[in-house]
Amino acid sequence: MLSYADLADLSDAAPIVALTRIRSIIAIPAEEGQSAPQGHKRVYVEAEVINLIRGEGGISPVVRYLYDAPLDARGKLPKLKKTHVILFARRADRPGDIQLVARDAQIPAAPATVEQVKAILSDLMAERAPPRIVQLGDAFHVAGTVADESETQIFLRTASGEPVSLSILRRPGQEPKWAVALGEIVDEAARPPEPGTLLWYRLACGLPPTLPAYSSRALSPTDAEAARADYALVIQSLGNCGRTRFGS
């Protein structure tokens, strides 16, 4: 079963997302489908579109595409004809032809999966959707006026250029607190994002495991060590990204 991160990866990469019903499958001869990975068979699929979930400008009512179908334990193709699947794709050269965004970008259309994909796409296309993280920026650390009091701020570079930052606060006798700001202002009352949300996905799947040296290059050795510890707190709090697909 695909995780939230898996579905978000596919949804984020696909200009076209459609619920379809497979009409026909034609196996491609081995000499013509040599690029199919081991344990898979390349097939030519024709499917009717039941619901276009995402796709500006519409889509043909019948689409055609190549798919590397995983073989069963006997080395046979699965029975896919008449099954309902979700396709994550982009347009190809000819009308009605599409190209899957990944080898596994055809997935079973269980009702719960359809609803989750719709929710993810709604969040991705929202006006203030959390942007994709490109890399970490500079980190700043300020010690407080009393022992065990400090604040670290780490800026993130995003694909859209929108400002995003992490803020980690430590107070004497209290558990450390951290929050993420989508904008210029840090809300000290903000909480870490809930797992299985788009903001959590952007951070858990987009942040490196440790604070790179360039982010703390302007800090003193003591402040740099504190910033690394605060960043590690954020990574531990976010938990594993949860990708399960090939190459993850």
C-alpha positions in Angstrom: 0.0 0.0 0.0 1.3 3.4 -0.9 2.1 5.9 1.8 1.0 9.6 2.0 4.5 10.5 0.8 4.3 8.1 -2.2 0.9 9.6 -3.3 2.1 13.2 -2.7 5.3 12.5 -4.8 3.1 11.2 -7.7 0.5 13.9 -7.4 3.1 16.7 -7.3 4.9 15.4 -10.4 1.7 14.9 -12.6 0.0 17.6 -14.6 -2.7 15.0 -15.3 -4.4 12.8 -12.7 -7.3 10.7 -13.9 -9.5 7.9 -12.6 -9.8 5.5 -15.5 -11.1 2.1 -16.5 -8.8 -0.1 -18.5 -10.3 -1.2 -21.9 -7.5 -3.2 -23.4 -3.9 -4.3 -22.9 -1.5 -5.4 -25.6 1.8 -7.0 -24.6 4.8 -5.5 -26.5 7.2 -8.1 -27.9 10.4 -8.5 -25.8 12.6 -7.1 -28.6 10.5 -3.9 -28.6 10.2 -3.6 -24.8 13.7 -4.2 -23.7 13.7 -1.2 -21.4 11.2 -2.8 -19.0 12.9 -3.7 -15.7 13.3 -7.3 -14.6 10.1 -8.8 -13.3 8.0 -6.5 -15.5 6.4 -6.6 -18.9 5.8 -3.5 -21.1 2.3 -3.2 -22.3 0.3 -0.8 -24.4 -2.9 0.2 -22.5 -6.1 1.9 -23.7 -8.3 3.2 -20.9 -11.5 5.3 -20.7 -11.5 8.3 -18.4 -14.1 8.2 -15.7 -13.1 11.3 -13.8 -10.4 13.9 -14.6 -9.1 14.8 -11.2 -6.4 17.2 -12.4 -5.7 18.5 -15.9 -6.1 22.0 -17.3 -7.5 22.0 -20.8 -9.3 18.7 -20.4 -8.3 15.3 -21.7 -9.4 12.8 -24.3 -12.2 10.5 -23.1 -10.0 7.6 -24.1 -6.3 7.6 -23.3 -3.4 5.4 -24.5 0.0 4.9 -22.8 2.8 2.4 -22.1 3.0 0.7 -18.8 5.6 -1.6 -17.2 3.2 -4.1 -15.6 4.7 -6.1 -12.7 4.5 -9.9 -13.3 3.0 -12.3 -10.8 4.8 -15.2 -9.1 4.3 -17.3 -12.2 5.8 -14.7 -14.5 2.3 -13.8 -15.9 0.7 -10.5 -16.5 -1.9 -9.5 -13.9 -5.6 -9.3 -15.0 -5.9 -5.6 -15.5 -8.7 -5.4 -18.1 -11.8 -3.7 -16.8 -10.1 -2.6 -13.6 -10.2 0.9 -12.3 -6.9 2.7 -11.9 -5.6 6.2 -11.1 -3.1 7.5 -13.7 -0.5 10.1 -12.9 0.7 11.4 -16.3 1.6 14.2 -18.7 0.5 14.8 -22.3 2.4 13.1 -25.1 2.8 14.2 -28.7 -0.4 12.7 -30.2 -3.9 13.6 -29.0 -5.1 10.9 -26.6 -1.6 9.7 -25.9 -0.2 10.3 -22.4 3.0 9.4 -20.6 3.1 8.1 -17.0 5.3 10.3 -14.8 6.9 7.2 -13.3 7.1 3.5 -13.9 4.6 2.8 -11.1 2.3 5.8 -11.8 -0.7 3.5 -12.5 -2.2 2.5 -9.1 -5.3 0.7 -8.1 -8.3 3.0 -7.6 -9.5 2.0 -4.2 -12.2 4.5 -3.0 -10.0 5.5 0.0 -7.0 6.1 -2.3 -9.1 8.2 -4.7 -10.3 10.4 -1.9 -6.7 10.8 -0.5 -5.3 11.7 -3.9 -8.1 14.3 -4.3 -7.3 15.8 -0.9 -3.6 16.0 -1.7 -4.2 17.7 -5.0 -6.5 20.1 -3.4 -3.8 21.0 -0.9 -1.1 21.2 -3.7 -3.3 23.6 -5.7 -4.3 25.8 -2.8 -3.4 29.5 -3.0 -1.0 29.3 0.0 0.2 25.7 -0.5 3.6 24.9 1.2 6.3 25.3 -1.5 8.8 22.6 -2.5 12.0 22.9 -0.5 15.2 23.2 -2.6 17.9 23.4 0.1 18.7 24.9 3.5 19.7 28.5 3.8 21.5 30.3 6.7 21.0 29.4 10.3 21.1 31.9 13.2 21.4 31.2 16.9 21.0 33.6 19.8 21.5 32.7 23.4 19.1 34.0 26.0 19.7 36.2 29.0 19.5 33.2 31.4 21.0 29.8 31.3 19.4 27.2 29.0 17.5 29.9 27.0 18.0 30.3 23.3 16.5 30.6 19.9 17.6 29.2 16.5 16.2 30.3 13.2 16.9 28.4 10.0 15.9 29.7 6.6 14.8 27.3 3.8 15.2 28.0 0.1 12.1 27.0 -1.9 11.3 26.4 -5.6 8.9 29.3 -5.7 11.2 31.7 -3.8 8.6 32.1 -1.0 10.2 32.5 2.4 10.0 29.6 4.8 11.8 29.3 8.1 12.2 27.0 11.1 12.3 28.4 14.6 13.4 26.4 17.7 12.9 27.9 21.1 14.4 26.7 24.4 13.3 27.9 27.8 14.6 26.9 31.2 12.5 24.0 32.7 10.5 23.5 29.5 10.6 21.1 26.6 12.1 22.7 23.4 9.5 24.0 21.0 9.8 24.4 17.2 7.5 25.8 14.5 7.6 26.5 10.8 6.8 29.9 9.3 5.4 30.2 5.8 6.1 33.9 5.3 8.2 36.6 7.0 6.6 36.4 10.4 7.2 33.6 12.9 4.1 32.7 15.0 5.5 31.6 18.4 2.1 29.9 19.0 2.5 27.7 15.9 2.9 24.0 16.3 4.8 21.4 14.3 2.8 20.1 11.3 0.8 16.9 11.8 2.1 13.8 9.9 0.1 13.1 6.8 -0.3 16.8 5.8 1.3 18.6 2.9 3.4 20.8 5.1 4.7 17.8 7.0 5.5 16.1 3.7 7.4 19.1 2.4 9.6 19.1 5.5 10.0 15.4 6.3 10.7 14.5 2.7 12.5 17.7 1.6 15.0 18.4 4.5 18.4 16.9 4.6 19.1 14.7 7.7 21.7 17.0 9.2 22.4 20.8 9.1 25.0 21.4 6.3 28.2 23.2 7.2 27.4 26.1 4.9 24.2 27.0 6.9 26.2 27.7 10.0 29.4 29.1 8.5 28.8 32.6 10.0 28.2 31.2 13.5 30.7 30.8 16.3 31.6 27.1 17.0 29.4 27.1 20.1 26.4 28.6 18.3 26.9 26.3 15.3 26.9 23.3 17.6 23.7 24.5 19.2 22.1 25.1 15.8 22.9 21.6 14.7 21.3 20.2 17.8 18.2 22.3 17.3 18.0 21.1 13.7 18.4 17.5 14.8 15.4 18.1 17.1 13.3 19.1 14.2 14.3 16.1 12.1 13.6 13.7 15.0 10.2 15.3 15.6 9.2 15.0 11.9 10.0 11.3 11.8 10.6 9.2 8.7 9.3 10.5 5.4 7.7 7.1 4.7 8.5 6.7 1.0 8.1 3.1 -0.1 8.3 3.2 -3.9 11.3 2.1 -5.9 14.3 4.3 -5.6 13.1 5.9 -2.4 
